Amino acid sequence: MKTYRIGQIVPSSNTTMETEIPAMLLSRTELYPQERFTFHSSRMRMMSVTPEELKAMDQASDRCAVELSDARCDVMAYACLVAIMAQGNGYHRASQRRLQDTVEQQGITIPVLSSAGALVDTLKAFSFNKISIVTPYMKPLTQRVIEYIEAEDITVQDSISLEVADNLEVGLLDPDNLLNHVQRLDHHDVDAVVLSACVQMPSLPAIQRAEDLIGKPVLSASVATVYQMLKTLGLDTRVPNAGHVLSGALVSA
């Protein structure tokens, strides 16, 4: 029996990552009964998804990393995609290095991921070179996300912005509605669809159904985060009913 401690740095108003990440990892019990996971979070203040609040929140991530290091987590993730992407292209690399250094200053080593980096790295790992995305953001912020992804040599063919600015309201969106949104999305000739390019917009219950509906790989920021967590922990990247990325397909291929 092995227990893994999962740490997350989350916005104070986030209600989704502490739901979807545990749901995916705990659902592995039927496949890997020898695994156990515990979940630990530290919060950064943020209520509205604005550039000012995102920047202030990002500056608080160092404190959160120190707090999680006290729990001796096995892996930790900065679980806010747009807070990273709003700071400029490629910023996930600088953020992860800074947080890694912050942890190591406490005299320990814990791998540090970010949801922004996890999404980009997972798209690259699966050779998803052309995608379409759904976000809850206002259109200018969605455009920032598109520019960030395209700076990583991944084409964004189409996007849908639901234009919900209040982060608590984003967390209350019905994931079933994503099945309608994905059909409005231009996914012709794309390699994959990112059903939620946001860690706060719930999507897990719709991932597998959307994938079955359109016949193409469907993932989310939270799915990508779990994929990279499992890789970092040296575990099989399989989660039941969570879409192609967490089907184990890449390893078996």
C-alpha positions as a Markdown table, in Angstrom:
| # | Residue | x | y | z |
|---|---|---|---|---|
| 1 | Met | 0.0 | 0.0 | 0.0 |
| 2 | Lys | 1.4 | 3.4 | -1.0 |
| 3 | Thr | -0.1 | 6.8 | -0.1 |
| 4 | Tyr | 0.6 | 9.9 | -2.2 |
| 5 | Arg | 0.1 | 13.4 | -0.9 |
| 6 | Ile | -1.3 | 15.7 | -3.6 |
| 7 | Gly | -0.9 | 19.5 | -3.1 |
| 8 | Gln | -2.7 | 22.2 | -4.9 |
| 9 | Ile | -2.2 | 26.0 | -4.9 |
| 10 | Val | -5.7 | 27.3 | -5.7 |
| 11 | Pro | -7.5 | 30.6 | -6.0 |
| 12 | Ser | -9.5 | 31.3 | -2.9 |
| 13 | Ser | -12.8 | 31.2 | -4.8 |
| 14 | Asn | -12.0 | 28.0 | -6.7 |
| 15 | Thr | -14.4 | 25.2 | -5.9 |
| 16 | Thr | -13.6 | 22.8 | -8.8 |
| 17 | Met | -10.0 | 21.6 | -8.7 |
| 18 | Glu | -10.5 | 20.3 | -5.2 |
| 19 | Thr | -13.4 | 18.3 | -6.5 |
| 20 | Glu | -12.3 | 17.1 | -9.9 |
| 21 | Ile | -8.7 | 16.2 | -9.1 |
| 22 | Pro | -9.7 | 13.9 | -6.1 |
| 23 | Ala | -12.5 | 12.5 | -8.1 |
| 24 | Met | -10.2 | 11.3 | -10.9 |
| 25 | Leu | -7.5 | 10.0 | -8.6 |
| 26 | Leu | -9.8 | 8.2 | -6.3 |
| 27 | Ser | -11.6 | 6.6 | -9.2 |
| 28 | Arg | -8.4 | 4.7 | -9.9 |
| 29 | Thr | -9.1 | 2.4 | -6.9 |
| 30 | Glu | -10.8 | -0.2 | -9.0 |
| 31 | Leu | -7.7 | -0.4 | -11.2 |
| 32 | Tyr | -5.0 | 0.1 | -8.6 |
| 33 | Pro | -6.3 | -1.0 | -5.2 |
| 34 | Gln | -2.8 | -0.6 | -3.7 |
| 35 | Glu | -2.8 | 3.2 | -4.2 |
| 36 | Arg | -4.1 | 5.8 | -1.7 |
| 37 | Phe | -4.2 | 9.6 | -2.2 |
| 38 | Thr | -4.6 | 12.4 | 0.3 |
| 39 | Phe | -5.3 | 16.0 | -0.8 |
| 40 | His | -4.0 | 19.3 | 0.6 |
| 41 | Ser | -4.5 | 22.9 | -0.6 |
| 42 | Ser | -3.3 | 26.4 | 0.0 |
| 43 | Arg | -5.2 | 29.4 | -1.2 |
| 44 | Met | -4.5 | 32.7 | -3.0 |
| 45 | Arg | -7.1 | 35.5 | -2.8 |
| 46 | Met | -9.0 | 36.0 | -6.0 |
| 47 | Met | -12.7 | 36.7 | -6.6 |
| 48 | Ser | -12.9 | 38.2 | -10.1 |
| 49 | Val | -10.9 | 37.1 | -13.1 |
| 50 | Thr | -9.3 | 40.4 | -13.9 |
| 51 | Pro | -5.6 | 41.1 | -14.8 |
| 52 | Glu | -5.1 | 43.0 | -11.5 |
| 53 | Glu | -6.4 | 40.2 | -9.3 |
| 54 | Leu | -4.6 | 37.6 | -11.3 |
| 55 | Lys | -1.3 | 39.4 | -10.9 |
| 56 | Ala | -1.8 | 39.8 | -7.2 |
| 57 | Met | -2.8 | 36.2 | -6.8 |
| 58 | Asp | 0.3 | 35.0 | -8.7 |
| 59 | Gln | 2.5 | 36.9 | -6.3 |
| 60 | Ala | 0.9 | 35.0 | -3.4 |
| 61 | Ser | 1.8 | 31.6 | -4.9 |
| 62 | Asp | 5.2 | 31.5 | -3.2 |
| 63 | Arg | 3.6 | 31.6 | 0.3 |
| 64 | Cys | 1.3 | 28.8 | -0.8 |
| 65 | Ala | 4.2 | 26.6 | -2.0 |
| 66 | Val | 5.9 | 27.0 | 1.4 |
| 67 | Glu | 2.8 | 26.1 | 3.2 |
| 68 | Leu | 2.3 | 22.9 | 1.1 |
| 69 | Ser | 6.0 | 22.0 | 1.6 |
| 70 | Asp | 5.3 | 21.7 | 5.3 |
| 71 | Ala | 2.9 | 18.8 | 4.5 |
| 72 | Arg | 5.7 | 17.1 | 2.5 |
| 73 | Cys | 3.5 | 16.6 | -0.5 |
| 74 | Asp | 4.7 | 14.2 | -3.2 |
| 75 | Val | 3.7 | 16.6 | -5.9 |
| 76 | Met | 2.1 | 20.0 | -6.0 |
| 77 | Ala | 0.4 | 21.9 | -8.8 |
| 78 | Tyr | -0.3 | 25.6 | -9.2 |
| 79 | Ala | -3.9 | 25.1 | -10.1 |
| 80 | Cys | -4.9 | 28.3 | -11.9 |
| 81 | Leu | -4.3 | 28.3 | -15.7 |
| 82 | Val | -5.2 | 31.9 | -16.5 |
| 83 | Ala | -3.2 | 33.4 | -13.7 |
| 84 | Ile | -0.1 | 32.0 | -15.4 |
| 85 | Met | -1.1 | 32.8 | -19.0 |
| 86 | Ala | -2.1 | 36.4 | -18.2 |
| 87 | Gln | 1.5 | 37.1 | -17.2 |
| 88 | Gly | 3.0 | 36.5 | -20.7 |
| 89 | Asn | 3.8 | 33.7 | -23.1 |
| 90 | Gly | 5.8 | 30.9 | -21.6 |
| 91 | Tyr | 5.4 | 32.2 | -18.0 |
| 92 | His | 4.6 | 28.7 | -16.7 |
| 93 | Arg | 8.3 | 27.8 | -16.9 |
| 94 | Ala | 9.4 | 30.8 | -14.9 |
| 95 | Ser | 6.6 | 30.3 | -12.3 |
| 96 | Gln | 7.4 | 26.6 | -11.9 |
| 97 | Arg | 11.2 | 27.3 | -11.5 |
| 98 | Arg | 10.5 | 30.0 | -8.9 |
| 99 | Leu | 8.1 | 27.9 | -6.9 |
| 100 | Gln | 10.5 | 24.9 | -7.1 |
| 101 | Asp | 13.3 | 27.2 | -5.8 |
| 102 | Thr | 11.0 | 28.4 | -3.0 |
| 103 | Val | 10.3 | 24.8 | -1.9 |
| 104 | Glu | 14.0 | 23.9 | -2.0 |
| 105 | Gln | 14.8 | 26.8 | 0.2 |
| 106 | Gln | 12.8 | 24.9 | 2.9 |
| 107 | Gly | 15.4 | 22.1 | 2.6 |
| 108 | Ile | 13.2 | 19.6 | 0.7 |
| 109 | Thr | 12.5 | 18.7 | -2.9 |
| 110 | Ile | 8.9 | 18.4 | -4.2 |
| 111 | Pro | 8.1 | 18.4 | -7.9 |
| 112 | Val | 6.0 | 21.5 | -8.8 |
| 113 | Leu | 3.7 | 21.6 | -11.8 |
| 114 | Ser | 1.2 | 24.1 | -13.1 |
| 115 | Ser | -2.1 | 23.6 | -14.8 |
| 116 | Ala | -1.0 | 26.0 | -17.6 |
| 117 | Gly | 2.2 | 24.0 | -18.1 |
| 118 | Ala | 0.3 | 20.7 | -17.8 |
| 119 | Leu | -2.1 | 21.7 | -20.5 |
| 120 | Val | 0.6 | 22.8 | -22.9 |
| 121 | Asp | 2.9 | 19.8 | -22.1 |
| 122 | Thr | 0.0 | 17.3 | -22.5 |
| 123 | Leu | -1.1 | 18.7 | -25.8 |
| 124 | Lys | 2.5 | 18.3 | -27.0 |
| 125 | Ala | 2.9 | 14.8 | -25.6 |
| 126 | Phe | -0.1 | 13.6 | -27.6 |
| 127 | Ser | 0.8 | 15.6 | -30.7 |
| 128 | Phe | -2.4 | 17.6 | -30.5 |
| 129 | Asn | -1.1 | 20.3 | -32.8 |
| 130 | Lys | -4.5 | 21.8 | -33.7 |
| 131 | Ile | -7.3 | 22.3 | -31.1 |
| 132 | Ser | -10.5 | 24.1 | -30.4 |
| 133 | Ile | -11.3 | 25.3 | -26.9 |
| 134 | Val | -14.2 | 26.3 | -24.6 |
| 135 | Thr | -13.6 | 28.9 | -21.8 |
| 136 | Pro | -15.8 | 30.7 | -19.3 |
| 137 | Tyr | -13.8 | 33.9 | -19.8 |
| 138 | Met | -14.6 | 37.2 | -21.3 |
| 139 | Lys | -13.4 | 37.3 | -24.9 |
| 140 | Pro | -10.2 | 39.4 | -24.3 |
| 141 | Leu | -9.0 | 36.9 | -21.7 |
| 142 | Thr | -9.9 | 34.0 | -24.0 |
| 143 | Gln | -7.8 | 35.7 | -26.7 |
| 144 | Arg | -4.9 | 35.9 | -24.2 |
| 145 | Val | -5.2 | 32.1 | -23.6 |
| 146 | Ile | -5.2 | 31.5 | -27.4 |
| 147 | Glu | -2.1 | 33.6 | -27.9 |
| 148 | Tyr | -0.3 | 31.7 | -25.0 |
| 149 | Ile | -1.2 | 28.3 | -26.5 |
| 150 | Glu | -0.2 | 29.4 | -30.0 |
| 151 | Ala | 3.1 | 30.7 | -28.8 |
| 152 | Glu | 3.8 | 27.0 | -27.9 |
| 153 | Asp | 3.3 | 26.1 | -31.6 |
| 154 | Ile | -0.2 | 24.7 | -31.2 |
| 155 | Thr | -2.9 | 26.1 | -33.4 |
| 156 | Val | -6.3 | 27.1 | -31.9 |
| 157 | Gln | -8.8 | 26.7 | -34.7 |
| 158 | Asp | -11.9 | 27.9 | -32.8 |
| 159 | Ser | -13.0 | 29.1 | -29.4 |
| 160 | Ile | -16.2 | 29.7 | -27.4 |
| 161 | Ser | -16.2 | 32.3 | -24.6 |
| 162 | Leu | -19.0 | 31.9 | -22.1 |
| 163 | Glu | -18.2 | 35.4 | -20.7 |
| 164 | Val | -18.6 | 34.8 | -17.0 |
| 165 | Ala | -16.4 | 37.1 | -15.0 |
| 166 | Asp | -17.3 | 36.1 | -11.4 |
| 167 | Asn | -15.2 | 33.1 | -10.4 |
| 168 | Leu | -17.8 | 31.7 | -8.1 |
| 169 | Glu | -20.4 | 31.8 | -10.9 |
| 170 | Val | -17.9 | 30.0 | -13.1 |
| 171 | Gly | -17.8 | 27.2 | -10.6 |
| 172 | Leu | -21.6 | 26.9 | -10.7 |
| 173 | Leu | -21.8 | 26.3 | -14.4 |
| 174 | Asp | -23.5 | 23.1 | -15.4 |
| 175 | Pro | -21.0 | 20.7 | -17.1 |
| 176 | Asp | -23.9 | 19.1 | -19.0 |
| 177 | Asn | -24.2 | 22.4 | -21.0 |
| 178 | Leu | -20.7 | 21.7 | -22.4 |
| 179 | Leu | -22.3 | 18.9 | -24.6 |
| 180 | Asn | -24.2 | 21.6 | -26.4 |
| 181 | His | -21.2 | 24.0 | -26.6 |
| 182 | Val | -19.0 | 21.4 | -28.1 |
| 183 | Gln | -21.4 | 20.8 | -30.9 |
| 184 | Arg | -21.3 | 24.6 | -31.7 |
| 185 | Leu | -17.6 | 24.5 | -31.7 |
| 186 | Asp | -15.7 | 24.1 | -35.0 |
| 187 | His | -13.8 | 20.9 | -34.3 |
| 188 | His | -13.5 | 19.9 | -38.0 |
| 189 | Asp | -9.9 | 18.8 | -38.7 |
| 190 | Val | -8.7 | 19.4 | -35.1 |
| 191 | Asp | -6.7 | 16.9 | -33.2 |
| 192 | Ala | -8.5 | 17.5 | -29.9 |
| 193 | Val | -10.9 | 19.7 | -28.0 |
| 194 | Val | -10.1 | 21.4 | -24.7 |
| 195 | Leu | -13.6 | 21.3 | -23.2 |
| 196 | Ser | -12.6 | 23.5 | -20.3 |
| 197 | Ala | -9.5 | 25.7 | -20.7 |
| 198 | Cys | -10.1 | 26.8 | -17.1 |
| 199 | Val | -9.5 | 25.1 | -13.8 |
| 200 | Gln | -12.7 | 26.5 | -12.3 |
| 201 | Met | -15.3 | 25.6 | -15.0 |
| 202 | Pro | -16.6 | 22.1 | -14.1 |
| 203 | Ser | -16.2 | 19.6 | -17.0 |
| 204 | Leu | -15.3 | 16.2 | -15.7 |
| 205 | Pro | -18.8 | 14.7 | -16.0 |
| 206 | Ala | -18.9 | 15.7 | -19.7 |
| 207 | Ile | -15.4 | 14.8 | -20.8 |
| 208 | Gln | -16.0 | 11.2 | -21.9 |
| 209 | Arg | -19.5 | 11.9 | -23.2 |
| 210 | Ala | -18.3 | 14.8 | -25.3 |
| 211 | Glu | -15.5 | 12.6 | -26.7 |
| 212 | Asp | -18.0 | 9.9 | -27.6 |
| 213 | Leu | -20.2 | 12.6 | -29.2 |
| 214 | Ile | -17.7 | 14.1 | -31.5 |
| 215 | Gly | -15.4 | 11.1 | -32.0 |
| 216 | Lys | -12.2 | 13.1 | -31.1 |
| 217 | Pro | -10.1 | 13.3 | -28.0 |
| 218 | Val | -11.5 | 15.7 | -25.4 |
| 219 | Leu | -9.6 | 17.0 | -22.4 |
| 220 | Ser | -9.6 | 19.8 | -19.9 |
| 221 | Ala | -7.1 | 21.7 | -17.8 |
| 222 | Ser | -7.9 | 19.4 | -14.8 |
| 223 | Val | -7.5 | 16.2 | -16.9 |
| 224 | Ala | -4.1 | 17.5 | -18.2 |
| 225 | Thr | -3.1 | 18.3 | -14.6 |
| 226 | Val | -3.9 | 14.8 | -13.4 |
| 227 | Tyr | -2.0 | 13.3 | -16.4 |
| 228 | Gln | 1.1 | 15.2 | -15.5 |
| 229 | Met | 0.7 | 14.5 | -11.8 |
| 230 | Leu | 0.6 | 10.7 | -12.5 |
| 231 | Lys | 3.6 | 11.0 | -14.9 |
| 232 | Thr | 5.5 | 12.8 | -12.2 |
| 233 | Leu | 4.7 | 10.2 | -9.6 |
| 234 | Gly | 5.7 | 7.4 | -11.9 |
| 235 | Leu | 2.2 | 5.9 | -12.0 |
| 236 | Asp | 0.2 | 4.6 | -14.9 |
| 237 | Thr | -1.7 | 7.5 | -16.6 |
| 238 | Arg | -5.1 | 5.8 | -16.5 |
| 239 | Val | -8.4 | 7.1 | -15.0 |
| 240 | Pro | -11.7 | 5.5 | -15.9 |
| 241 | Asn | -14.2 | 7.5 | -18.0 |
| 242 | Ala | -12.0 | 10.6 | -18.2 |
| 243 | Gly | -11.3 | 10.6 | -22.0 |
| 244 | His | -8.4 | 9.6 | -24.3 |
| 245 | Val | -5.6 | 11.4 | -22.4 |
| 246 | Leu | -6.3 | 9.3 | -19.3 |
| 247 | Ser | -7.1 | 6.1 | -21.0 |
| 248 | Gly | -3.5 | 4.9 | -21.0 |
| 249 | Ala | -3.4 | 5.1 | -24.8 |
| 250 | Leu | -0.1 | 7.0 | -25.1 |
| 251 | Val | 1.8 | 4.4 | -23.0 |
| 252 | Ser | 0.3 | 1.4 | -24.8 |
| 253 | Ala | 1.0 | 3.0 | -28.2 |
